[in-house]
Amino acid sequence: MSFVSQVLSCAGQLEAKEIQGKMDLLGKKMEDLKLEIYEVTRGKYVDFFTQKLQATSALVENVEKVSGDLHDAKEKIENDIQDNLECAASANKRHSYSEAAASLLKADVLLGTPLEGYDDIEVLMALQTECCVQKQKLIFEMTEKWKQMISWSSSDANSQSKSRQVFQLELTSGGNVLSEIIGAMETLGDLESTLKNFGKRLISDLFKPCVVNSTATVKNTPENIVIVTVNNEKTPVPPPPKQMYMNVMTIIQVLEKYFSDLTVQDGTNFLSCVGRQVSQELLELIVKECLTPAIPHNNKDMAEFEANCIEPTKAFQGILVNLKFIPEDDNALEEFVKNIDVLFVNKKSQDNLLRARELMKSELHNTVKVSDEYPLGEMAGGPSERKSRKVELASSGQGSSDTFKLPACQISACTQQLMTLAYETLEEATSSSQECAVQLFFAARNMFELFCSVYPTAHQKALSLFPQMSAVFNNDCMYVCHHLAMIGHQFNKSLPEDVQATFVDLMPKIRRLGTDTMLQQLNSQKDIMLDYLQAAKGFVSVSEGSNSTSTEKAVKQVLHQLGHLQKVWQEILPVNQYRKSIGTLLNMVVVEICDRVVSLEDISASDASQLASLMSLIQKRAGPLMKSTNDEGDVNVTIELQRNVPKWLRFTEIITVLNASLLEINDRWADGKGPLANELTASEVKQMIRALFQNTDRRSAILAKIR
């Protein structure tokens, strides 16, 4: 075989093998396609039919279930709900309110649990609306019927003067209707609000007038009509507890008679339901508006109070418990009775503090004289055992005739009454129980705490404007401090041991109040007088024209002001304090004048004469200023002037210099040892000599001697 033939033969074999391989691969792919076609065909025509059949079966079951539910709903609507609504409407027409309410409640319960998932069915919504309408219609009808059977009215008994007010409650008998209404309201949950409204009218129209107004009268008729009549007063006075209890019980007895056969579903008497609504407010009203104001102000009246208040209160509570108007554990009145001692002292303390506050805010113009002989002031109305006891207490504890001596002065009548009230309070504490004594003691202390804050605030304007008011307040403070220094010691042994019966710690504050007020007034008067002296223009050229007039006017204004202060202060202030106050102001005046005169550079003869005349006028008027209506015996005004006006001798020496010659001035200087040297410095004397005298050898010689 040739080479070519061999090559072709090999190539043909290779091609055949390749074709065979491809055929095998193609056959395998065809098998895969057959399998895939089979799966697709099976899924489309075999499995699909099975799934759809199952879904169709489930759908059929759901349709049958819904059909059954719809049938049940139809039966429910036709039989249960509709029957209940029709029954309610029928019962309402017959005034069988309890039956109507029960039927509506059943229908409401059925409609409240509709078919699950079908809440929006229109017929159910319509039935719910119908049920709600019938319920509101029933409630409205019962409310109107209630108002007809239990009716209220109020009117003016005298339409012209409107002097009286009449409140009326009419309880009309209606057989079994009221019981039906109460049962139906309770079923529908409307009874509580009806009782609440009824209770409010009971309190406002019947009970409250009887508790707060002593003019209230209560009348009841066999027809169960209660009429309460009161006089219209701006500030009604509460009645005595006995009278109040009688009126309140008359009202409750009418209610008990009317509601006696009525009960609610749990068997509770209807009067008890009314009591639950009003008893707490009623008892609080009784305690606050009637019993508390009736508490006496003094221990001596407690026995009468116990007979007329405590015993009737216990009896009243017992009756209310028996009627089941209040529960047995309601102890509002019992607590009042148990705590009567505490309430008594609370009221006593409160009343005393209110009285003290009123006294502190009253006018200061009314004054009384106090002295060591009358430490509480001269008491009006003549002697009595109680007044004598207060004076004895106020005067006790003095070791000698000068110990804690109270200087004669005038204080405000209100402060005298305040101190008397404090003594009365402490005296009451000595005869009280330990707890009451402690509280009364602190009530007395609190009076003076109030004194520090209320008094200066209430009279702030008067204290700053009127010098007599400042003096009175200063005396009031000193007067109070005088008693506070001793009052604790006087009552200490009569009060409980654990009480530190002292008032001394209050004294510095009160004394400072009086002192500061007086100092402020003195500073105010100083400013006034300095303003007057400003018109003198430094006392320059006082003899010339307008200067002479203005200077003289300024001096006379100052003297007039001092004279005015003398009139308003001499009867009010203690003698020593009066002289010290006037002396302080007079000293300010003479210092101002002396400083101005000494600093003048030129004083003509006419100026010197005018200055001496004006200063002599002050010197003449100053003596009487040192006299007071409270002086005992003759007063040496010269000594008092030197004692209370520190620069008085300086003032008189300047007057002497203005009237003196060079020789006389030299004699009074006396080489720095004379009276002039005691009051003026060498430079001041030289300045006055240069201003008064012309420059001569004689003046130069005198000036050379003064050093």
Secondary structure, 3 states (H helix, E strand, C coil): CCHHHHHHHHHHHHHHHHHHHHHHHHHHHHHHHHHHHHHHHHHHHHHHHHHHHHHHHHHHHHHHHHHHHHHHHHHHHHHHHHHHHHHHHHHHHCCCHHHHHHHHHHHHHHHHCCCCCCCCCHHHHHHHHHHHHHHHHHHHHHHHHHHHHEEEEEEECCCCCCCEEEEEEEECCCCCHHHHHHHHHHHHCCHHHHHHHHHHHHHHHHHHHHHHCCCCEEEECCCCEEEEEEECCCCCCCCCHHHHHHHHHHHHHHHHHHHCCCECCCCCEHHHHHHHHHHHHHHHHHHHHHHHHHCCCCHHHHHHHHHHHHHHHHHHHHHHHHCCCCCCCCCHHHHHHHCHHHHHHHHHHHHHHHHHHHHHHCCCCCEEEECCCCCCCCCCCCCCHHHHHHHHHHHCCCCCCCCCCCCCEEEEHHHHHHHHHHHHHHHHHHCCCHHHHHHHHHHHHHHHHHHHHHHHHHCHHHHHHCHHHHHHHHHHHHHHHHHHHHHHHHHHHHCCCCCCCCCHHHHHHHHHHHHHHHHHHHHHHHHHHHHHHHCCHHHCCCCCHHHHHHHHHHHHHHHHHHHHHHHHHCCCCCHHHHHHHHHHHHHHHHHHHHHHHHCCCCCCHHHHHHHHHHHHHHHHHHHHHCCCCCCCCCCCHHHHHHHHCCCHHHHHHHHHHHHCCHHHHHHHHHHHCCHHHHHCCHHHHHHHHHHHCCCCHHHHHHHHHCC
